Amino acid sequence: MIEMVLVMAITAVLSVIFIPKFDDALNELRLLNCSDKIIDDLKLIYNQAIVQHDTTWFVADTSANTYGIYTGSSSLTRTLILDPSTNKSQIIDVDDLFPGVSITNANFGGSLEFMFDWWGTPSSGGIIVLNDVDTIYVTAETGYVYND
């Protein structure tokens, strides 16, 4: 009986120590996965612009914590790109896919959106900031996408 109480006490102490660390690790993984998803989507529209000789768009909505990727020659005629893996429209709700992660800032030359022309050149460089700690960069002129 004493052994069982001792095992339960040790388990309780270890739970108090490790559960918060597990929660922090889970939040860090969600942030990393969200960053990877955005970078993959930016690379997708970069490549799609070149291959299909069309203009592609990235449009962030920081208030709704969403972003969309589009194809089309202007902001008036653009249409949503379908996700190649799910065949669904590419409006990404960050809250649904990555709980606890938010797009805290997006700035592309003073706008929340930018486009790649059919040469793969972005209309402007810019940044996307997640949770005020992870920054994704889009380089002007080349369209190179990376994070820190």
C-alpha positions in Angstrom: 0.0 0.0 0.0 2.8 2.4 0.9 4.5 1.7 -2.5 1.3 2.6 -4.4 1.0 5.9 -2.5 4.6 6.6 -3.2 4.3 5.9 -6.9 1.2 8.1 -7.1 3.0 10.9 -5.3 6.0 10.7 -7.7 3.7 10.6 -10.7 1.9 13.7 -9.4 5.2 15.6 -8.9 6.5 14.6 -12.4 3.1 15.6 -13.9 3.4 19.1 -12.4 6.9 19.5 -13.8 6.4 18.1 -17.3 2.9 19.0 -18.4 3.6 22.7 -18.7 6.8 21.9 -20.7 4.7 19.6 -23.0 2.2 22.4 -23.5 5.0 24.8 -24.5 6.5 22.3 -26.9 3.1 21.8 -28.5 2.6 25.5 -29.0 6.1 25.8 -30.5 5.3 22.9 -32.9 2.1 24.6 -34.0 4.0 27.8 -34.6 6.6 26.0 -36.6 4.0 24.1 -38.6 2.1 27.2 -39.4 5.3 29.0 -40.6 6.1 26.0 -42.8 2.6 26.0 -44.2 2.7 29.7 -45.1 6.2 29.3 -46.7 5.0 26.2 -48.7 2.0 28.2 -49.9 4.2 31.2 -50.9 6.5 28.8 -52.8 3.5 27.2 -54.5 2.2 30.5 -55.8 5.7 31.6 -56.9 6.1 28.4 -58.9 2.5 28.5 -60.2 3.0 32.0 -61.5 6.0 31.0 -63.5 4.7 27.6 -64.8 1.2 28.9 -65.7 2.4 32.3 -66.9 -0.2 33.9 -64.7 -0.3 36.3 -61.8 -0.7 34.8 -58.3 -1.6 36.6 -55.1 -1.1 36.2 -51.4 -3.7 38.1 -49.3 -3.5 38.2 -45.5 -6.3 39.3 -43.1 -4.8 39.8 -39.7 -8.1 40.7 -38.1 -9.7 37.4 -39.1 -6.4 35.5 -38.7 -6.7 34.1 -42.3 -4.9 34.3 -45.6 -5.8 33.3 -49.1 -3.9 32.5 -52.3 -5.3 33.5 -55.6 -4.6 33.5 -59.3 -5.7 36.1 -61.8 -4.4 39.2 -63.6 -5.9 41.8 -61.2 -7.4 42.0 -57.7 -10.8 42.3 -59.3 -10.6 39.2 -61.4 -8.5 36.9 -59.2 -9.9 33.5 -58.1 -8.9 31.2 -55.2 -6.3 28.5 -56.0 -7.3 25.0 -55.0 -5.1 23.2 -52.6 -3.4 20.4 -54.5 -3.8 17.9 -51.7 -7.4 18.5 -50.7 -8.8 20.1 -53.8 -10.4 22.8 -51.6 -10.2 26.6 -51.9 -7.1 28.1 -50.3 -8.5 30.3 -47.7 -6.5 29.2 -44.7 -8.0 29.8 -41.3 -5.0 29.8 -39.0 -7.2 29.5 -35.8 -8.7 26.3 -37.1 -5.5 24.7 -38.3 -3.0 25.9 -35.7 -4.7 26.8 -32.4 -2.8 29.4 -30.4 -1.0 30.8 -33.5 -2.0 34.2 -35.0 -0.8 36.4 -37.9 0.1 39.4 -35.8 1.5 41.4 -38.8 1.7 41.3 -42.5 3.3 44.1 -44.5 4.1 44.2 -48.2 4.9 47.8 -49.0 2.1 49.1 -46.7 -0.4 46.5 -47.9 -1.7 43.1 -46.6 -1.3 41.6 -50.0 1.2 41.2 -52.9 1.4 39.3 -56.1 3.9 37.3 -58.1 4.0 38.2 -61.8 4.5 35.4 -64.4 8.3 35.9 -64.1 8.1 35.1 -60.4 8.8 38.7 -59.4 6.9 39.9 -56.4 5.1 43.3 -56.5 6.9 44.1 -53.3 8.9 42.5 -50.6 7.6 42.1 -47.1 7.1 40.2 -43.9 4.5 38.0 -42.2 4.9 37.8 -38.4 3.4 35.0 -36.4 2.8 35.4 -32.6 5.2 38.4 -32.6 8.1 36.0 -32.6 8.4 34.2 -36.0 9.0 36.3 -39.1 8.6 35.1 -42.7 10.3 37.3 -45.3 9.6 37.7 -49.0 12.5 39.3 -50.7 11.8 42.0 -53.2 13.0 41.5 -56.8 13.7 37.7 -56.4 10.7 36.4 -54.5 13.0 34.3 -52.2 11.0 33.2 -49.1 12.6 32.4 -45.8 12.1 32.7 -42.1 14.3 33.4 -39.1 
